[in-house]
């Protein structure tokens, strides 16, 4: 409404000026042909100024990435490949000889390093999938990542306007978003959204939702801020059966989570969001069934999966690139996330300022990556 009023005001002002300057030489009504060149120029400038104001007011606001933090478990939860294989051998009811061979082959070909971690509940024999253990894992991962992000940025929780959390197959009540609000005492008017069932592409889906919510926020002096939290909880989803396609989640998924701070303000920003695209192929049956939460023939619940990528993986990969000192100012980063449904999400970021310090998740082990794949694993079928 204010934009339209401004345009009408500009046009009326131009008309009044023209009438005043033509009272001695012209009669009403005034036509364009009766105007002098300087008067035509004045009208054109005022109209262009009005159109420019409309464009500047209505164009989508740029969204910036202030910083991000990846969860680092430390030595307490570290679970090397050899320990995982030994652990599987101690559970013959889940892993027979064929299953152990599948575990070894998959692990050695996966590129998983020796610094990955598993929650304590998964180390029990048999593993625990209780709600309390699942909530404890979620709190440990999420709170640690948020604490690191707040320490990095110096942002106070009271300045955050939007919270978006995604976790595919763990949705407690109260929600994970409510859990975060309770811990950090965010404002009462914060926009709080928790996404579930969106699969491993949910990290970029959350970024897209946060972007849209930021753009409709009223303009503020220091910009609006959105906190995006992406994680997958291992404890409640550890498969206790012999179906190898469902065992893939046990083998490949590890503890992980990220906290990301987005803003409409360029101050302190490290990246600018240039593009964000989402594609769904859910209408195709083969795509829809590629990742399916279902029971096996014995009635054991698991996730039938043929490919894997956690929703927080893209941020660990970005941190990996920066830890390797490969990021430069002006570089363009392309993020790709794939998830159940089947969904593909693509984001492009322009680097404004590379990281000054290596993210905690890679600080002590980046020199040991990439992981060398054993020759026998590559040759195995």
C-alpha positions in Angstrom: 0.0 0.0 0.0 2.8 2.4 0.9 4.5 1.7 -2.4 1.4 2.6 -4.4 1.0 5.8 -2.4 4.6 6.8 -3.1 4.2 6.3 -6.9 1.0 8.3 -7.0 2.6 11.1 -5.0 5.6 11.2 -7.4 3.4 11.4 -10.4 1.2 14.1 -8.9 4.3 16.1 -7.9 5.6 15.9 -11.4 2.2 17.0 -12.8 2.1 20.0 -10.4 5.6 21.1 -11.3 4.8 20.9 -15.0 1.6 22.8 -14.6 3.3 25.6 -12.7 6.1 25.9 -15.3 3.5 26.0 -18.2 1.0 28.5 -16.8 2.3 31.3 -18.9 2.6 29.5 -22.2 0.1 26.6 -22.2 -3.5 25.8 -21.6 -5.0 22.8 -19.8 -5.0 20.0 -20.5 -1.3 19.6 -21.0 -0.1 17.0 -23.5 3.3 15.4 -23.9 3.8 17.3 -27.1 3.4 20.6 -25.3 6.2 19.8 -22.8 9.7 21.1 -23.0 12.6 18.6 -23.1 13.6 19.5 -19.5 10.1 18.8 -18.3 10.0 15.5 -20.1 13.3 14.6 -18.5 11.8 15.5 -15.1 8.8 13.3 -15.6 11.0 10.4 -16.8 13.3 10.7 -13.8 10.5 10.7 -11.3 8.8 7.7 -12.9 12.1 5.8 -13.0 12.7 6.7 -9.4 9.3 5.4 -8.4 9.8 2.1 -10.4 13.2 1.7 -8.8 11.7 2.1 -5.4 9.1 -0.5 -6.1 11.7 -2.9 -7.4 14.0 -2.4 -4.4 11.2 -2.8 -2.0 9.7 -6.0 -3.5 12.8 -7.8 -4.7 13.7 -10.9 -2.6 16.1 -10.1 0.2 19.5 -11.7 0.1 20.1 -14.5 2.6 23.6 -14.9 4.2 25.3 -17.7 6.1 26.9 -16.2 9.2 28.6 -19.4 10.3 28.0 -23.1 11.0 29.3 -25.7 13.5 29.5 -29.5 13.1 29.1 -31.8 16.1 32.3 -33.4 17.4 31.9 -36.3 19.7 35.5 -36.6 21.0 37.1 -39.8 22.2 34.2 -40.8 24.4 31.9 -42.0 21.6 34.6 -42.9 19.1 34.0 -46.2 17.4 36.7 -47.4 15.0 35.9 -49.8 12.2 37.5 -52.8 13.9 35.5 -52.2 17.0 32.3 -52.1 15.0 33.1 -55.4 13.3 33.9 -57.0 16.6 30.7 -55.7 18.1 28.7 -57.2 15.2 30.4 -60.6 15.7 29.2 -60.6 19.3 25.6 -60.4 18.1 25.2 -63.7 16.0 21.4 -63.4 16.2 21.6 -60.3 14.0 24.8 -61.0 12.0 25.7 -64.4 10.6 28.9 -65.1 8.7 27.4 -63.7 5.5 26.3 -60.6 7.4 29.7 -60.1 8.9 31.3 -60.3 5.4 28.8 -57.7 4.2 29.6 -55.4 7.1 33.3 -55.6 6.5 33.0 -55.1 2.7 30.7 -52.2 3.0 32.7 -50.4 5.7 36.0 -50.8 3.8 34.4 -49.4 0.6 32.5 -46.6 2.3 35.4 -44.2 3.0 34.3 -44.0 6.7 37.3 -43.0 8.9 38.4 -44.2 12.3 37.2 -41.0 14.0 33.4 -41.6 13.5 31.3 -42.1 16.6 28.3 -44.1 17.8 26.0 -43.4 20.8 26.6 -45.4 24.0 23.1 -47.1 23.7 24.1 -48.7 20.4 27.1 -50.3 22.1 24.9 -52.4 24.4 24.3 -56.1 23.5 21.7 -56.0 22.2 21.6 -52.3 21.4 19.1 -50.2 23.3 16.4 -48.3 21.4 14.6 -46.7 24.4 13.1 -43.2 24.2 15.3 -42.0 27.0 18.5 -43.1 25.3 17.3 -41.6 22.0 16.5 -38.3 23.6 19.9 -38.3 25.4 21.7 -38.8 22.1 19.7 -36.0 20.4 20.4 -33.6 23.3 24.1 -34.4 23.2 24.5 -33.8 19.5 22.2 -30.8 19.1 23.2 -28.9 22.2 26.9 -29.4 21.5 26.6 -28.1 17.9 24.5 -25.1 19.0 26.9 -24.2 21.8 29.8 -24.3 19.4 27.9 -22.1 16.9 27.0 -19.5 19.5 30.6 -19.4 20.7 31.8 -18.9 17.2 29.4 -16.1 16.3 28.8 -14.4 19.6 25.1 -14.2 18.8 22.8 -14.1 21.8 19.8 -16.6 21.7 17.5 -13.7 22.2 18.4 -12.3 18.8 17.3 -15.4 16.9 13.9 -15.0 15.2 13.4 -18.4 13.5 14.3 -22.0 14.5 14.1 -24.9 11.9 15.0 -28.4 13.1 15.1 -31.5 10.9 15.5 -35.1 12.0 14.0 -37.8 9.8 12.8 -40.7 12.0 13.0 -39.5 15.6 10.1 -37.2 16.5 9.6 -37.1 20.3 6.9 -35.0 22.1 7.7 -32.3 23.0 9.5 -31.8 19.7 13.2 -31.3 19.1 12.5 -27.7 18.4 10.7 -27.3 21.7 13.7 -29.0 23.4 16.0 -26.4 22.0 13.7 -23.5 23.0 13.6 -24.8 26.6 17.4 -25.2 26.8 18.4 -21.8 25.4 15.3 -19.8 26.5 14.6 -18.2 23.1 12.0 -15.5 22.8 8.3 -16.3 23.1 7.5 -15.0 19.6 10.1 -17.1 17.8 9.0 -19.1 14.7 9.7 -22.7 15.6 9.4 -25.6 13.0 10.4 -29.2 13.3 10.6 -31.3 10.1 10.6 -35.1 10.0 10.4 -37.9 7.4 12.2 -35.7 4.8 15.3 -38.0 4.6 18.9 -37.0 4.0 18.0 -34.0 1.9 16.3 -32.3 4.8 19.3 -30.2 5.6 18.8 -28.1 2.4 15.0 -28.3 2.8 15.4 -26.6 6.2 17.6 -24.0 4.7 15.0 -23.3 2.0 12.2 -23.0 4.7 14.4 -20.7 6.8 15.2 -18.5 3.7 11.4 -18.1 3.0 10.6 -17.2 6.6 13.5 -14.7 6.8 12.3 -12.9 3.6 8.9 -12.2 5.0 10.2 -11.0 8.3 9.8 -7.2 8.9 13.0 -5.3 8.1 15.2 -4.9 11.2 18.2 -2.7 11.9 20.6 -5.6 12.4 18.7 -8.1 10.2 16.7 -11.1 11.1 18.4 -14.4 12.2 17.4 -18.0 11.6 19.0 -21.1 13.4 18.9 -24.3 11.3 19.7 -27.6 13.1 20.1 -30.8 11.1 20.7 -34.2 12.6 19.8 -37.9 12.4 19.4 -39.9 15.6 21.0 -43.4 15.6 19.7 -44.9 18.8 16.0 -45.5 18.0 16.7 -46.7 14.4 19.3 -49.3 14.9 18.1 -52.3 12.9 18.0 -55.6 14.8 17.6 -58.0 12.0 19.4 -59.9 9.2 18.2 -58.1 6.1 21.4 -56.7 4.6 19.6 -53.8 2.8 18.3 -52.7 6.1 21.7 -53.2 7.8 23.1 -50.5 5.6 21.8 -47.9 8.0 23.6 -49.6 10.9 26.9 -49.7 9.0 27.0 -46.2 7.4 25.1 -43.8 9.7 27.1 -42.3 12.5 26.5 -39.6 15.2 26.4 -36.2 13.6 24.6 -32.9 13.5 25.1 -29.3 12.5 23.9 -25.9 13.6 23.7 -23.2 11.0 23.0 -19.4 11.4 21.4 -17.6 8.5 20.6 -13.9 8.4 19.3 -11.1 6.2 22.3 -9.0 7.3 25.6 -9.2 5.4 27.5 -8.1 8.5 29.7 -11.0 9.7 28.5 -13.2 6.8 30.7 -15.8 5.4 28.6 -17.0 2.5 25.7 -15.6 0.4 22.9 -17.9 -0.8 22.8 -17.5 -4.5 20.4 -20.3 -5.6 18.2 -23.0 -4.0 16.4 -25.6 -6.1 14.2 -28.5 -5.1 13.1 -31.5 -7.2 10.6 -34.2 -6.2 10.1 -37.5 -8.0 7.7 -39.0 -5.5 5.1 -39.7 -8.3 7.4 -42.4 -9.6 7.0 -45.7 -7.6 10.6 -46.8 -7.9 11.7 -43.4 -6.6 9.2 -43.4 -3.8 10.3 -46.9 -2.6 14.1 -46.4 -2.8 14.2 -45.5 1.0 11.4 -47.1 2.9 10.7 -47.4 6.7 9.2 -50.9 6.9 9.3 -54.2 8.7 11.3 -57.2 7.4 9.9 -60.7 6.9 10.4 -61.3 10.7 8.5 -58.2 11.7 11.6 -56.2 12.7 11.4 -52.5 11.9 14.1 -51.0 9.8 14.9 -48.7 6.9 15.3 -50.4 3.5 17.9 -48.2 1.8 20.0 -48.5 -1.3 21.9 -45.2 -0.9 22.9 -43.1 2.0 23.7 -39.5 3.0 22.8 -37.9 6.3 21.0 -34.5 6.3 24.1 -33.0 8.1 26.6 -34.5 5.7 26.7 -31.5 3.4 27.9 -29.3 6.2 30.6 -31.7 7.2 31.7 -31.7 3.6 31.9 -27.9 3.5 33.9 -28.0 6.8 36.2 -30.6 5.2 36.8 -28.3 2.2 37.6 -25.4 4.5 39.8 -27.6 6.7 41.8 -28.6 3.6 42.3 -24.8 2.9 40.6 -25.1 -0.5 38.1 -22.3 0.0 38.9 -18.8 -1.3 37.0 -15.6 -1.3 34.7 -15.4 -4.4 34.5 -19.2 -4.8 31.1 -20.7 -5.6 30.0 -23.8 -3.6 27.4 -26.2 -5.0 25.7 -28.3 -2.3 23.6 -31.4 -3.3 21.4 -33.4 -1.0 19.3 -36.5 -1.9 16.7 -38.1 0.3 13.6 -40.3 0.7 10.7 -39.6 -1.6 12.8 -39.3 -3.7 14.0 -35.7 -3.4 16.9 -33.8 -4.7 17.9 -30.4 -3.3 20.6 -28.1 -4.7 22.0 -24.9 -3.2 24.7 -22.6 -4.4 26.7 -20.4 -2.0 29.1 -17.5 -2.9 32.0 -17.4 -0.5 32.5 -14.0 1.1 35.0 -14.9 3.8 36.7 -18.3 4.3 36.9 -19.9 7.8 39.7 -18.5 10.0 39.9 -21.7 12.0 39.3 -25.4 11.2 35.9 -26.6 12.5 36.2 -28.7 15.6 34.9 -31.9 13.8 38.0 -31.9 11.6 40.6 -30.1 13.7 42.4 -33.2 15.0 42.1 -35.6 12.2 42.0 -33.7 8.8 45.6 -34.9 8.0 44.3 -38.5 7.9 41.8 -37.8 5.2 40.9 -38.9 2.5 40.8 -42.5 3.7 42.6 -45.0 1.6 40.4 -47.9 0.4 41.9 -51.3 0.7 42.6 -53.0 -2.6 40.8 -56.2 -1.6 37.7 -54.2 -0.8 37.7 -52.6 -4.2 38.1 -56.0 -5.9 35.4 -57.8 -3.8 31.9 -58.3 -5.2 
